[in-house]
Amino acid sequence: MQTVFHLIADDPDQRQTALTIAKNLTEDDSVEIDDIAIVAQAEGIEPLTAGGDGSNMVEELLERGLSVKACGNTLELKDLAESDLVDGVETVPSGGGELTRLQDEGYAYIRP
């Protein structure tokens, strides 16, 4: 199974909940997970920025092998560079496009 988490919320607690659920999924032995991805756009980009609120959790998830992707459109709108992101975060052209692609590949979509 494959799962993609969508980070888009302005609420820091909601973003933290999504990251915690992703972490918990890596520890759940009752399901066989092949891949977990996180796609962040709009205000959900905050934890992916170096030193941003939640960036420590993003670093931990990257160490666990999750793929973490930042929306390129959001970076442009917020005047952020790839160098502003946590090391290991991948940039995709658009968050919506990446979510669509992953769901087409069979990823379950979760947005807490």
Summary of the structure (lengths in Angstrom):
residues: 112
radius of gyration: 12.8
end to end distance: 18.6
largest distance: 41.7
contacts: 359
relative contact order: 0.24
helix: 45%
strand: 22%
